[in-house]
C-alpha cells in the first residue's frame, strides 16, 4: 500500500477528512477490542454507533475530496486540456484515501465485535444465555 510513499504522504493526500476517520476509527477499534475482551451489551451498542459514525465520516471525507477534485477542473488555467486526464486520475487516487483508511477500521471493528458476541453468548461452549420463549 505504501510502496512509494510514507504514511504521512498518504494522510496528506487524503486531506483534512483523514483526521476524523483516523480518530473515530481508533476509538471504534479500541471500543470493539474492549468488547471482545469483556463483553457487555451496552458496549456493543456503543461500538455499533461508532461504526455507523465512522461510515458516515468515510463517505463524507471521500465526497469532499471528490468535490475538491472536480472544483479544480472549473478553472481551465489550473487544469489545461493536455494534462486533464492525468490530473483527474491523480485527484481520484487521492480521493480514495479516506475510504482506504476507513475500510481497515470498518473491517476490523465488526470482526472484534463478532468475537465479543461469540464470547458474550457462550457460542461454541454448549451453553446458551438466551432464554427461549
C-alpha positions in Angstrom: 0.0 0.0 0.0 2.8 2.4 0.8 5.4 1.1 -1.6 6.3 4.5 -3.0 5.3 6.8 -0.2 5.0 7.3 3.5 2.0 7.2 5.8 2.3 11.0 6.2 2.1 11.4 2.5 -0.9 9.1 2.4 -2.6 11.2 5.1 -1.8 14.5 3.3 -3.2 13.2 0.0 -6.5 12.3 1.7 -7.0 15.8 3.0 -8.4 17.1 6.3 -11.1 14.4 6.3 -8.5 11.8 7.1 -8.2 13.0 10.7 -11.9 12.4 11.8 -11.7 9.0 10.0 -8.5 8.1 11.9 -9.8 9.4 15.3 -13.2 7.8 15.1 -11.6 4.6 13.7 -9.2 4.3 16.6 -11.9 4.9 19.2 -14.1 2.3 17.5 -11.3 -0.1 17.3 -10.4 0.4 21.0 -14.1 0.0 22.0 -14.6 -3.2 19.9 -11.4 -4.6 21.4 -12.7 -3.8 24.9 -16.0 -5.6 24.0 -14.1 -8.6 22.6 -12.2 -8.9 25.9 -15.0 -8.1 28.3 -18.4 -8.4 26.5 -21.1 -6.1 27.9 -24.3 -5.5 25.8 -24.2 -1.7 26.3 -20.6 -1.6 25.0 -21.8 -3.4 21.8 -24.3 -0.7 21.2 -21.6 1.9 21.6 -19.4 0.1 19.1 -22.3 -0.1 16.6 -23.0 3.6 16.8 -19.3 4.4 16.4 -19.1 2.1 13.4 -22.0 4.0 11.8 -20.4 7.3 12.6 -17.2 6.1 11.0 -19.0 5.0 7.9 -20.6 8.5 7.7 -17.1 10.1 8.2 -15.6 8.0 5.5 -18.3 8.8 3.0 -18.2 12.5 3.8 -14.4 12.7 3.5 -14.4 10.9 0.2 -17.2 13.0 -1.3 -15.5 16.2 0.0 -12.3 15.1 -1.7 -14.1 14.3 -4.9 -15.8 17.7 -4.9 -12.3 19.4 -4.5 -11.0 17.5 -7.5 -14.0 18.5 -9.6 -13.8 22.1 -8.4 -10.2 22.2 -9.6 -11.3 21.4 -13.1 -13.6 24.5 -13.2 -10.6 26.7 -13.9 -9.0 25.9 -17.4 -5.8 27.7 -16.3 -5.2 25.3 -13.5 -6.3 22.2 -15.5 -5.2 22.6 -19.1 -6.8 20.1 -21.5 -3.4 18.5 -22.3 -3.0 17.4 -18.6 -6.6 16.8 -17.8 -6.7 13.0 -17.8 -3.5 12.6 -15.7 -4.6 15.3 -13.2 -8.0 13.7 -12.9 -6.6 10.3 -12.2 -4.2 11.7 -9.6 -7.1 13.5 -7.9 -9.3 10.4 -8.0 -6.4 8.4 -6.4 -6.1 10.9 -3.6 -9.9 11.0 -3.1 -9.9 7.3 -2.3 -7.5 7.7 0.7 -10.3 8.2 3.3 -12.1 5.1 2.1 -8.8 3.1 2.1 -8.0 4.2 5.7 -11.6 3.8 6.9 -12.0 0.4 5.2 -9.4 -1.0 7.6 -11.4 0.1 10.6 -14.7 -0.8 9.0 -13.5 -4.3 8.7 -11.6 -4.8 12.0 -14.3 -3.3 14.3 -17.1 -5.8 13.4 -14.6 -8.6 13.4 -13.7 -7.8 17.0 -17.3 -7.2 17.8 -18.1 -10.7 16.5 -15.5 -12.1 18.9 -17.3 -10.3 21.7 -20.7 -11.6 20.6 -19.3 -15.1 20.4 -17.9 -14.8 24.0 -21.0 -13.0 25.4 -23.4 -15.6 24.3 -21.1 -18.6 25.0 -21.3 -19.8 21.4 -19.3 -23.0 20.9 -19.3 -23.9 24.5 -22.6 -25.8 24.5 -24.2 -23.3 26.9 -26.6 -20.6 25.9 -27.6 -17.5 27.9 -30.6 -16.6 25.8 -34.0 -17.7 27.1 -36.4 -19.4 24.8 -39.9 -18.2 24.5 
